[in-house]
């Protein structure tokens, strides 16, 4: 998909800065009747665990099962698939939902599923030695993002407009689709000038890259995500394994007090 300056301006008029999950009018993959919906077809997100997948794993969906039909990296594509009945629900940023609804697509917004705070957000990142420091520096530069015509491109347009760039200059920036799992590496290889990173992929690039966290550091980082549940402290990996009782008995019988073990009964 290629967007022009005019279509990007039109999209800004439909802007909303959160995202919603939507469902289509009919659910061909869902069983109906007295028991209600039992199966929901959906698309996963490449390299990540989605909220519905987490909910199913934790047992919150009860006897409702998810049916994975493939992966996507695009919110607009996800809700278009829902609108055409290929899946039963999808999620995208509000602007993409409004555009689809404006075109009379049979969709309904049912729940907000992401937002932003000081920990959860998408950021635009450059390499440490990059000369890019302002909106004007982005003219003619390549900006890697998960999809076009959605949240990241809208935020780029807003930033450029606030930087007092003309529509002609804004049109010279080059938003490119880069799979999120490859975005950091693409930036480090200098195939793009700016990378849009969020979630654990951003944390991996900023926190874990070339760093070795001690126990306290791991716990501090984990606390950003709420109560620590299933995790193995780093110190546990350094502990010696518990000796096998059978091996201990064999060793005792071969090397009793006052007697040196012989090679014929030594164990490994």
C-alpha positions as CSV (number, residue, x, y, z in Angstrom):
1,X,0.0,0.0,0.0
2,X,1.3,3.5,-0.9
3,X,-0.1,6.5,0.7
4,X,0.0,10.0,-0.7
5,X,0.2,13.3,1.2
6,X,-3.5,13.9,0.5
7,X,-4.7,10.5,1.7
8,X,-2.6,10.8,4.8
9,X,-4.2,14.1,5.6
10,X,-7.7,12.5,5.1
11,X,-6.7,9.8,7.4
12,X,-5.6,12.3,10.1
13,X,-9.2,13.6,10.0
14,X,-10.3,10.2,11.2
15,X,-7.7,10.0,13.9
16,X,-8.1,8.3,17.2
17,X,-5.1,7.4,19.4
18,X,-6.1,4.1,20.9
19,X,-7.0,0.8,19.4
20,X,-10.0,-1.4,19.5
21,X,-10.9,-5.0,18.8
22,X,-13.7,-5.5,16.3
23,X,-15.9,-8.4,15.3
24,X,-17.6,-9.1,12.0
25,X,-21.3,-9.3,11.5
26,X,-21.3,-13.1,11.0
27,X,-19.0,-15.7,12.5
28,X,-18.7,-18.6,10.0
29,X,-16.1,-20.3,12.2
30,X,-18.2,-20.1,15.4
31,X,-20.8,-22.6,16.4
32,X,-24.1,-21.1,17.3
33,X,-27.1,-22.3,19.1
34,X,-28.1,-22.7,22.7
35,X,-24.5,-23.1,23.9
36,X,-23.3,-19.9,22.1
37,X,-20.0,-19.4,20.5
38,X,-17.4,-22.1,21.1
39,X,-14.7,-21.4,18.5
40,X,-13.2,-18.1,17.5
41,X,-11.0,-17.8,14.4
42,X,-8.2,-15.2,14.7
43,X,-4.8,-14.1,13.5
44,X,-1.7,-14.2,15.7
45,X,0.9,-11.5,15.8
46,X,4.3,-12.7,14.5
47,X,6.8,-13.0,17.3
48,X,4.4,-12.1,20.1
49,X,1.7,-13.6,22.4
50,X,-1.5,-11.7,21.9
51,X,-4.0,-10.9,24.7
52,X,-6.6,-13.5,23.5
53,X,-3.9,-16.2,23.4
54,X,-2.8,-15.2,26.9
55,X,-6.5,-15.3,28.1
56,X,-6.9,-18.7,26.7
57,X,-3.7,-20.0,28.2
58,X,-4.8,-18.7,31.7
59,X,-8.3,-20.3,31.4
60,X,-10.3,-17.1,31.1
61,X,-12.1,-18.2,28.0
62,X,-13.7,-21.2,29.6
63,X,-14.8,-23.7,27.0
64,X,-14.4,-21.2,24.1
65,X,-11.5,-22.2,21.9
66,X,-9.3,-20.1,19.7
67,X,-8.6,-21.3,16.1
68,X,-5.4,-19.8,14.7
69,X,-5.5,-19.2,11.0
70,X,-2.2,-17.4,10.5
71,X,-0.2,-14.4,11.6
72,X,-0.3,-10.7,10.7
73,X,1.7,-7.6,11.4
74,X,-1.0,-5.2,10.3
75,X,-4.0,-3.9,12.3
76,X,-5.8,-2.7,9.2
77,X,-5.3,-6.1,7.5
78,X,-6.5,-7.8,10.7
79,X,-9.8,-6.0,10.8
80,X,-10.3,-6.3,7.1
81,X,-10.1,-10.0,7.5
82,X,-12.7,-9.8,10.3
83,X,-15.0,-7.7,8.0
84,X,-14.8,-10.2,5.2
85,X,-15.5,-13.2,7.5
86,X,-12.1,-14.8,7.2
87,X,-11.7,-14.5,11.0
88,X,-14.1,-13.8,13.8
89,X,-12.4,-10.8,15.4
90,X,-9.4,-8.6,14.9
91,X,-7.8,-5.5,16.3
92,X,-6.5,-2.2,15.0
93,X,-5.9,1.4,15.9
94,X,-9.1,3.6,16.0
95,X,-8.4,5.5,12.8
96,X,-8.3,2.3,10.8
97,X,-11.5,1.1,12.4
98,X,-13.2,4.4,11.6
99,X,-12.1,4.2,7.9
100,X,-13.4,0.7,7.6
101,X,-16.7,1.6,9.2
102,X,-17.0,4.7,7.0
103,X,-16.9,2.3,4.0
104,X,-19.9,0.5,5.4
105,X,-18.0,-2.6,6.4
106,X,-20.0,-5.0,8.7
107,X,-17.9,-4.5,11.8
108,X,-18.5,-3.5,15.4
109,X,-16.0,-2.2,17.9
110,X,-16.3,-4.2,21.1
111,X,-13.3,-3.4,23.4
112,X,-10.2,-1.2,23.6
113,X,-7.2,-3.4,23.8
114,X,-4.1,-1.1,23.9
115,X,-3.1,2.3,24.9
116,X,0.0,4.1,26.1
117,X,1.7,5.0,29.4
118,X,5.2,5.6,30.6
119,X,6.0,1.9,30.2
120,X,3.8,0.8,27.3
121,X,4.2,2.8,24.1
122,X,5.7,2.8,20.6
123,X,8.8,5.0,20.1
124,X,10.8,6.2,17.1
125,X,14.4,5.2,17.5
126,X,17.7,5.9,15.7
127,X,21.2,4.7,16.2
128,X,23.4,6.4,18.9
129,X,25.6,8.0,16.3
130,X,22.7,9.1,14.1
131,X,22.6,12.8,13.0
132,X,18.8,12.8,13.1
133,X,17.5,15.0,15.9
134,X,14.5,16.9,14.6
135,X,11.5,16.5,12.4
136,X,13.2,18.3,9.6
137,X,16.0,15.8,9.7
138,X,13.6,13.1,8.7
139,X,13.0,14.6,5.2
140,X,14.1,11.9,2.7
141,X,14.7,9.3,5.4
142,X,13.4,5.8,5.7
143,X,11.2,5.0,8.7
144,X,10.5,1.3,9.4
145,X,7.1,0.4,10.9
146,X,4.9,-2.6,11.1
147,X,2.3,-1.4,8.5
148,X,1.3,1.7,6.5
149,X,-1.9,3.7,7.0
150,X,-2.1,3.0,10.7
151,X,-1.0,4.2,14.1
152,X,2.7,4.6,13.4
153,X,2.3,6.5,10.1
154,X,-0.3,8.8,11.7
155,X,2.1,9.6,14.6
156,X,4.9,10.3,12.1
157,X,2.6,12.7,10.2
158,X,1.6,14.5,13.4
159,X,5.3,14.8,14.4
160,X,6.2,16.2,11.0
161,X,3.3,18.7,11.0
162,X,4.2,19.9,14.5
163,X,7.7,20.4,13.2
164,X,6.3,22.9,10.8
165,X,7.1,20.9,7.7
166,X,5.3,21.6,4.5
167,X,3.1,18.9,2.9
168,X,5.8,18.7,0.1
169,X,8.5,17.9,2.7
170,X,6.3,15.5,4.6
171,X,5.7,13.6,1.3
172,X,9.5,13.2,1.0
173,X,9.7,11.0,4.1
174,X,9.6,7.3,3.3
175,X,7.6,5.1,5.7
176,X,8.5,1.4,5.0
177,X,6.9,-1.8,6.2
178,X,9.3,-3.9,8.2
179,X,8.2,-6.9,10.3
180,X,8.5,-5.9,14.0
181,X,10.7,-8.9,14.8
182,X,13.2,-7.6,12.2
183,X,13.0,-3.9,12.8
184,X,15.8,-3.5,15.3
185,X,18.2,-5.5,13.2
186,X,17.2,-3.6,10.1
187,X,18.1,-0.4,11.8
188,X,21.4,-1.7,13.1
189,X,22.3,-2.8,9.6
190,X,21.5,0.8,8.4
191,X,18.9,-0.4,5.9
192,X,16.5,2.2,7.5
193,X,17.2,5.4,9.3
194,X,14.5,5.3,12.0
195,X,12.8,2.3,13.6
196,X,9.4,2.2,15.3
197,X,9.7,-0.2,18.3
198,X,7.3,-1.1,21.0
199,X,6.5,-3.7,23.7
200,X,9.0,-6.4,24.4
201,X,10.8,-5.8,21.1
202,X,11.6,-2.3,22.3
203,X,12.6,-3.5,25.8
204,X,14.9,-6.1,24.1
205,X,16.6,-3.4,22.1
206,X,17.0,-0.9,24.9
207,X,17.4,-3.0,28.1
208,X,18.8,-6.4,27.2
209,X,21.0,-5.6,24.3
210,X,24.7,-6.1,25.4
211,X,23.6,-6.0,29.1
212,X,23.9,-8.6,31.8
213,X,21.3,-8.1,34.5
214,X,22.0,-9.4,38.0
215,X,19.3,-10.9,40.1
216,X,18.1,-7.5,41.4
217,X,18.1,-6.0,37.9
218,X,16.0,-8.9,36.6
219,X,13.5,-8.4,39.4
220,X,13.3,-4.7,38.9
221,X,12.6,-5.2,35.2
222,X,10.0,-7.9,35.8
223,X,8.2,-5.6,38.3
224,X,7.3,-3.3,35.4
225,X,4.9,-5.9,34.2
226,X,3.1,-6.5,37.5
227,X,3.4,-9.2,40.1
228,X,6.2,-11.7,39.4
229,X,4.8,-15.1,38.6
230,X,6.4,-17.8,36.6
231,X,10.1,-17.0,36.3
232,X,13.4,-18.6,37.2
233,X,15.8,-16.2,39.1
234,X,19.2,-16.0,37.5
235,X,20.9,-17.2,40.7
236,X,18.9,-20.5,40.4
237,X,20.7,-21.3,37.1
238,X,24.0,-21.1,38.9
239,X,23.2,-23.5,41.6
240,X,24.6,-27.0,41.5
241,X,22.0,-29.6,40.6
242,X,20.7,-31.8,43.4
243,X,22.7,-35.0,43.5
244,X,20.9,-38.1,42.4
245,X,20.2,-40.3,45.5
246,X,21.1,-43.5,43.6
247,X,24.4,-42.0,42.7
248,X,25.0,-40.9,46.3
249,X,24.4,-44.5,47.5
250,X,26.8,-45.9,44.9
251,X,29.4,-43.4,45.8
252,X,29.0,-44.2,49.5
253,X,29.4,-48.0,49.0
254,X,32.5,-47.5,46.9
255,X,34.2,-45.0,49.2
256,X,33.3,-45.7,52.8
257,X,35.1,-43.9,55.6
258,X,38.7,-45.0,55.9
259,X,38.7,-46.6,52.4
260,X,39.7,-45.0,49.1
261,X,37.5,-45.7,46.1
262,X,39.0,-47.9,43.4
263,X,38.7,-47.2,39.7
264,X,36.5,-50.3,39.4
265,X,33.6,-48.8,41.4
266,X,34.0,-45.1,40.7
267,X,30.9,-43.4,39.2
268,X,30.4,-40.4,37.0
